[in-house]
Amino acid sequence: MVNKRSFIETPTKQAPAAPQKSKKRGAEPSPEHREKILKAAEHLFSHQGFHGTGLREIADKAGVSLGNIYNHFETKEALFEALLADLEKLYLDPAQPLPQALTKIAFPEEIEKLGTAAQETVKKFASYIRLIYVDVIEFDGAHVAKVYGGMMDRYRAVFADRIDAARKKGELSEADPLVAVMMSTILYMYYFTVEHLFGVKRHYGLDDAQVIREFAKVLKLGILKR
């Protein structure tokens, strides 16, 4: 409907609108900065703990502003969670030494290769292993529980075909083969954690190659005479 007054009244001239200032947008989060922040956090959290490390300290080491950290992570705990998630993804990558060994070895015949892979893994992922201890001490293991919680399923998926084939050939004892391979992995990982991460050298009185062989001998043959 047309408003009749619009034909009678002379429209008043309006002053031209003042040009609006464009709102400045914050800088887009930079992947390069995120990587620098995560690297700095990995070093500091793994050496000083979560509560012993401040965000400003991380920013200084990363060479970014404190505000830049908040462009990527809302809180310090969010940064810690993202760091663990990234490292976990890398740790479980099929191209890494331990997953690769688990995929390829004939178990238990080539169990020594599992020991060598564990040795390489502890050296390569020293910071991640330290962060697992930080998580256990300061968060009751809240962030890494899923890594161990899904361990049996991952091993079952990797070894199912090999176990079935060995079972059909009558090569397996009454011991659960999945428990055996998981125990073997944990045994080797713990030895190299104590030896190389905790710095307790030759705590079995043997060098690394000898320990790998002796562990394999015990795991394959047991300790009772047959």
C-alpha positions as CSV (number, residue, x, y, z in Angstrom):
1,M,0.0,0.0,0.0
2,V,1.3,3.4,-1.0
3,N,1.6,6.0,1.8
4,K,-0.2,9.2,0.6
5,R,1.9,11.4,2.8
6,S,4.9,10.6,0.7
7,F,3.3,12.6,-2.2
8,I,2.5,15.7,0.0
9,E,5.5,16.1,2.3
10,T,8.8,17.3,1.0
11,P,11.3,14.8,2.0
12,T,14.0,16.1,4.3
13,K,17.5,15.8,3.1
14,Q,19.6,13.5,5.2
15,A,23.2,14.1,5.9
16,P,25.4,11.6,4.2
17,A,26.2,8.7,6.4
18,A,29.7,8.8,7.9
19,P,31.9,6.1,6.4
20,Q,32.0,3.1,8.7
21,K,35.4,2.0,9.9
22,S,36.0,-1.6,9.0
23,K,36.4,-3.8,12.0
24,K,39.9,-5.3,12.2
25,R,39.8,-9.0,12.2
26,G,42.3,-11.0,14.3
27,A,45.1,-12.6,12.4
28,E,44.2,-16.1,11.1
29,P,45.8,-18.8,13.2
30,S,49.0,-19.8,11.5
31,P,49.9,-23.6,11.1
32,E,53.5,-22.6,11.5
33,H,52.8,-20.9,14.8
34,R,50.7,-23.8,16.0
35,E,53.7,-26.2,15.3
36,K,56.1,-23.9,17.2
37,I,53.7,-23.7,20.2
38,L,53.3,-27.5,20.3
39,K,57.1,-28.1,20.0
40,A,57.7,-25.7,22.9
41,A,54.9,-27.2,25.0
42,E,56.3,-30.7,24.3
43,H,59.7,-29.8,25.6
44,L,58.5,-27.8,28.7
45,F,55.6,-30.1,29.7
46,S,57.8,-33.2,29.4
47,H,60.6,-31.7,31.5
48,Q,58.7,-29.5,34.0
49,G,55.3,-31.1,34.2
50,F,51.9,-29.5,33.3
51,H,51.4,-27.4,36.5
52,G,55.1,-26.4,36.5
53,T,54.8,-24.8,33.1
54,G,53.1,-21.5,32.3
55,L,51.6,-20.4,29.0
56,R,53.8,-17.3,28.9
57,E,56.9,-19.5,29.3
58,I,55.6,-21.6,26.3
59,A,55.0,-18.5,24.3
60,D,58.5,-17.2,25.0
61,K,60.1,-20.5,24.0
62,A,58.0,-20.7,20.8
63,G,58.8,-17.1,19.9
64,V,55.1,-16.0,19.7
65,S,52.9,-13.8,21.8
66,L,50.8,-15.0,24.6
67,G,47.7,-14.0,22.6
68,N,48.9,-16.1,19.7
69,I,48.6,-19.2,21.9
70,Y,44.9,-18.4,22.5
71,N,44.4,-18.1,18.8
72,H,45.0,-21.9,18.7
73,F,44.1,-23.2,22.2
74,E,41.4,-21.9,24.5
75,T,43.2,-23.1,27.7
76,K,46.5,-24.6,28.8
77,E,44.8,-28.0,29.2
78,A,43.4,-27.8,25.7
79,L,47.0,-27.3,24.5
80,F,48.1,-30.3,26.6
81,E,45.3,-32.4,25.1
82,A,46.1,-31.4,21.5
83,L,49.8,-32.2,22.1
84,L,49.0,-35.7,23.4
85,A,46.6,-36.3,20.5
86,D,49.1,-35.3,17.9
87,L,51.9,-37.4,19.5
88,E,49.5,-40.4,19.9
89,K,48.6,-40.2,16.2
90,L,52.3,-40.2,15.3
91,Y,53.1,-42.9,17.8
92,L,50.5,-45.3,16.3
93,D,51.3,-44.5,12.7
94,P,51.9,-47.7,10.8
95,A,55.2,-46.4,9.5
96,Q,56.7,-46.1,13.0
97,P,59.1,-48.8,14.3
98,L,56.7,-50.6,16.7
99,P,53.5,-50.7,14.6
100,Q,55.7,-51.7,11.6
101,A,57.3,-54.6,13.6
102,L,53.9,-55.8,15.0
103,T,52.5,-55.9,11.4
104,K,55.4,-57.8,9.9
105,I,57.0,-60.1,12.4
106,A,56.4,-63.8,12.7
107,F,55.5,-64.2,16.4
108,P,57.1,-65.7,18.4
109,E,59.9,-66.7,16.0
110,E,61.0,-63.1,15.3
111,I,60.3,-61.7,18.8
112,E,63.8,-60.2,18.8
113,K,62.7,-57.7,16.1
114,L,60.0,-56.6,18.5
115,G,62.7,-55.8,21.1
116,T,64.7,-53.8,18.5
117,A,61.6,-51.9,17.5
118,A,60.8,-51.1,21.2
119,Q,64.4,-49.7,21.6
120,E,63.9,-47.4,18.5
121,T,60.5,-46.3,19.7
122,V,61.6,-45.3,23.2
123,K,64.4,-43.2,21.7
124,K,62.2,-41.6,19.1
125,F,59.2,-40.9,21.4
126,A,61.0,-40.0,24.7
127,S,59.0,-36.8,25.1
128,Y,55.7,-38.6,24.6
129,I,56.5,-41.3,27.1
130,R,57.5,-38.6,29.6
131,L,54.2,-36.9,29.0
132,I,52.3,-40.1,29.7
133,Y,53.9,-40.1,33.1
134,V,53.0,-36.4,33.5
135,D,49.4,-37.3,32.6
136,V,49.3,-40.2,35.1
137,I,50.7,-38.0,37.9
138,E,48.8,-34.8,37.3
139,F,45.6,-36.0,35.7
140,D,45.2,-39.6,36.9
141,G,45.8,-40.8,33.4
142,A,42.7,-39.1,32.0
143,H,44.2,-38.3,28.6
144,V,46.1,-41.5,27.8
145,A,43.7,-44.1,29.2
146,K,42.3,-44.6,25.7
147,V,45.7,-45.5,24.3
148,Y,45.9,-48.5,26.6
149,G,42.2,-49.1,26.7
150,G,42.1,-49.9,23.0
151,M,45.3,-51.9,23.1
152,M,43.8,-55.4,23.0
153,D,41.5,-54.5,20.0
154,R,44.5,-53.1,18.0
155,Y,46.6,-56.2,18.6
156,R,43.7,-58.4,17.7
157,A,43.2,-56.6,14.4
158,V,46.9,-56.9,13.6
159,F,47.4,-60.5,14.6
160,A,44.1,-62.2,13.9
161,D,45.1,-63.8,10.6
162,R,48.5,-64.9,11.9
163,I,47.0,-66.4,15.1
164,D,44.3,-68.3,13.1
165,A,46.9,-69.7,10.8
166,A,49.1,-70.8,13.6
167,R,46.2,-72.3,15.5
168,K,45.2,-74.4,12.4
169,K,48.7,-75.7,12.2
170,G,48.6,-76.7,15.9
171,E,51.6,-74.4,16.7
172,L,50.1,-72.6,19.7
173,S,50.2,-73.7,23.3
174,E,47.3,-73.1,25.7
175,A,48.6,-69.6,26.5
176,D,46.6,-66.8,24.9
177,P,48.7,-65.5,22.0
178,L,47.4,-62.0,22.2
179,V,48.3,-61.7,25.9
180,A,51.7,-63.1,25.0
181,V,52.5,-60.5,22.3
182,M,51.1,-57.7,24.4
183,M,53.2,-58.8,27.3
184,S,56.3,-59.1,25.1
185,T,55.8,-55.5,23.8
186,I,55.3,-54.0,27.3
187,L,58.3,-55.9,28.7
188,Y,60.6,-54.6,26.0
189,M,59.2,-51.1,26.2
190,Y,59.5,-51.0,30.0
191,Y,63.1,-52.2,29.8
192,F,64.2,-49.5,27.4
193,T,62.2,-46.8,29.2
194,V,64.2,-47.6,32.4
195,E,67.5,-48.0,30.5
196,H,67.4,-45.0,28.2
197,L,64.7,-42.6,29.5
198,F,65.3,-43.0,33.3
199,G,69.0,-43.4,32.7
200,V,69.5,-46.6,34.7
201,K,72.2,-48.2,32.7
202,R,72.7,-52.0,32.5
203,H,70.2,-52.6,35.2
204,Y,70.0,-56.3,34.1
205,G,73.8,-56.4,34.0
206,L,73.7,-56.9,30.2
207,D,73.9,-54.7,27.2
208,D,70.8,-54.0,25.0
209,A,71.5,-56.7,22.4
210,Q,72.0,-59.3,25.2
211,V,68.8,-58.2,26.9
212,I,66.8,-58.5,23.7
213,R,68.1,-62.0,23.2
214,E,67.5,-63.2,26.8
215,F,64.0,-61.8,27.0
216,A,63.2,-63.6,23.7
217,K,64.6,-66.8,25.1
218,V,62.5,-66.6,28.2
219,L,59.4,-65.6,26.3
220,K,59.8,-68.4,23.8
221,L,61.0,-71.2,26.0
222,G,59.8,-70.2,29.5
223,I,61.8,-71.1,32.6
224,L,60.6,-74.6,33.4
225,K,62.5,-77.6,31.8
226,R,60.5,-79.4,29.3
